[in-house]
């Protein structure tokens, strides 16, 4: 008999959901986390009484009633609605693209006028779009592409839109209504008290080790648990046998500002190419804060290199082929579950991570 039923590598949502459901079944869990805190990228820090999303804006949204019920058992959620704003050289536009955006851009007031304008501008793309630029223009026209997509996307990916594959932007949310709600999901909100409320509940009863690299102590940790739940980078687990998968990373610069309201909304995207950051997050607006000061975070996309936090998998064909090789190796690993954004090399929204972990718990725990 080993000391633990599960050794959970990484302490994000995937591990947390499995730990929580395993605990309900009387299983003993050890959490091994490389960072100095648990919670993965949803971890919050308290600054000036504000719950600061340390690793970028996290807005919970889902249409899955089972997932929504699950998270509401962990925390109370507020009524926050994601309505970001785009700043193009001082011109402010609502996101996603809707009638407010079109009215600001072209002075139109009806859906018919907006559709006509987009149709006229789409005509410049002949045949099947060959790259991201042509794909975007074919969906929303030249003006919206130039002002609200091009600069932001080139900063995000670190390359020209003409050099990016069209599938990255297969669809762009476009609404011909005056609705600024970014998501179409049935449910959305932010946990009252921040995401740490959820994190603490998920890992309650677990033994936790932070500041530890599982892969440097793999033999020891494998010896402690019957099953390993691995949520780190899948290529690192296999010693980069076939080469390294690619990611995009982010750098965050936060500051406390001596005002109770810096930008009037939680998220402002900066869509021109010259501004070096992609967005500014003002954290207090996630929870309708009334604190006398505010905390803002500028988000800078950067090229990922080993040792940096991998945020966005580069899901092009080359990387997908490489991932499939590692996925085949993973299938052959006894008593190891690979999951989450890094373990599955997949960009996951929070609800989809929870859904995936609940499904896996159903298979291994019968819950």
PyMOL commands that set and color helices and strands:
alter all, ss='L'
color gray80, all
select helices_A, chain A and resi 13-24+40-42+65-74+99-106+111-122+132-140+142-157+161-163+166-169+196-202+214-222+234-237+283-287+317-331+340-343+350-365
alter helices_A, ss='H'
color red, helices_A
select strands_A, chain A and resi 4-9+29-33+44-47+50-53+60-62+85-88+91-94+187-189+207-210+225-230+247-257+267-270+279-282+294-303+312-313+336-338
alter strands_A, ss='S'
color yellow, strands_A
deselect
rebuild
show_as cartoon
